[in-house]
Amino acid sequence: MGFFSKKKQSSSVAKDRLKLVLIHDRANCNTELLEMMKQEIIDVISRYMEIDEKGLEINLGTTSSEYENGIVPALYANIPIRNMRAPAKRT
């Protein structure tokens, strides 16, 4: 049983990687662009709250769309929040 579970896990990982590559290709979003967006998201959110950057996950996935007649790329973010920041005073 252990032999088959390892093979299934390996094939599952490969399938997930292939899906990710296809999603990135369809969204026309390379790794460098995704990292740039991730850093900008961190910069903006950090103005309003203290976040746990080590736990931050930003990924491309898919979602359904009535406008595109099917599946379209979607940006998903999991951003652990440590504390809210006090609002900055405007001058």
C-alpha positions as CSV (number, residue, x, y, z in Angstrom):
1,M,0.0,0.0,0.0
2,G,2.9,2.4,0.7
3,F,4.3,2.0,-2.8
4,F,1.0,3.0,-4.4
5,S,0.4,6.0,-2.1
6,K,3.9,7.4,-3.0
7,K,3.2,7.1,-6.7
8,K,-0.2,8.7,-6.3
9,Q,1.3,11.6,-4.4
10,S,4.0,12.0,-7.0
11,S,1.5,12.0,-9.8
12,S,-0.8,14.4,-7.9
13,V,2.1,16.8,-7.4
14,A,3.0,16.6,-11.1
15,K,-0.6,17.3,-12.1
16,D,-0.8,20.3,-9.7
17,R,2.5,21.7,-11.2
18,L,1.2,21.3,-14.7
19,K,-2.1,23.0,-13.8
20,L,0.0,25.9,-12.3
21,V,2.1,26.2,-15.5
22,L,-1.0,26.2,-17.7
23,I,-2.7,28.9,-15.5
24,H,0.3,31.1,-15.6
25,D,0.5,30.7,-19.4
26,R,-3.2,31.5,-19.9
27,A,-2.9,34.5,-17.6
28,N,0.2,35.6,-19.4
29,C,1.9,35.9,-16.0
30,N,5.4,34.8,-15.5
31,T,7.1,34.2,-12.1
32,E,8.8,37.5,-12.2
33,L,5.5,39.4,-12.7
34,L,3.9,37.4,-9.9
35,E,6.7,38.3,-7.5
36,M,6.4,42.0,-8.4
37,M,2.7,41.9,-7.8
38,K,3.2,40.1,-4.5
39,Q,5.7,42.8,-3.3
40,E,3.3,45.6,-4.3
41,I,0.4,43.9,-2.5
42,I,2.7,43.5,0.6
43,D,3.6,47.2,0.4
44,V,0.0,48.5,0.2
45,I,-1.4,46.2,2.8
46,S,1.5,46.9,5.2
47,R,0.3,50.6,5.3
48,Y,-2.9,49.5,7.1
49,M,-1.9,46.3,9.0
50,E,1.0,44.4,10.2
51,I,1.2,41.1,8.3
52,D,3.1,37.9,8.6
53,E,5.1,37.9,5.4
54,K,6.5,34.4,6.0
55,G,2.9,33.0,6.0
56,L,1.8,35.0,3.0
57,E,0.7,33.0,0.0
58,I,-0.3,34.5,-3.3
59,N,-1.1,32.2,-6.2
60,L,-2.8,32.0,-9.5
61,G,-5.7,29.6,-9.8
62,T,-8.9,29.5,-11.8
63,T,-12.5,30.5,-11.3
64,S,-15.7,30.4,-13.4
65,S,-16.8,33.4,-15.4
66,E,-20.0,34.1,-17.2
67,Y,-18.2,36.7,-19.4
68,E,-15.6,34.3,-20.7
69,N,-17.9,31.4,-21.1
70,G,-15.9,29.2,-18.8
71,I,-12.8,29.1,-16.7
72,V,-10.6,32.2,-16.2
73,P,-7.4,32.8,-14.2
74,A,-7.9,34.2,-10.6
75,L,-5.4,35.6,-8.1
76,Y,-5.8,34.1,-4.6
77,A,-4.2,35.6,-1.5
78,N,-3.8,34.2,2.0
79,I,-2.4,37.0,4.1
80,P,-2.1,36.4,7.9
81,I,-2.7,39.6,9.8
82,R,-0.9,40.2,13.1
83,N,-2.3,43.6,14.0
84,M,-4.2,46.5,12.5
85,R,-2.2,49.8,12.3
86,A,-3.6,53.1,13.6
87,P,-4.8,55.3,10.7
88,A,-2.3,57.7,9.5
89,K,-3.2,61.4,10.0
90,R,-3.6,63.3,6.8
91,T,-2.1,66.8,6.6
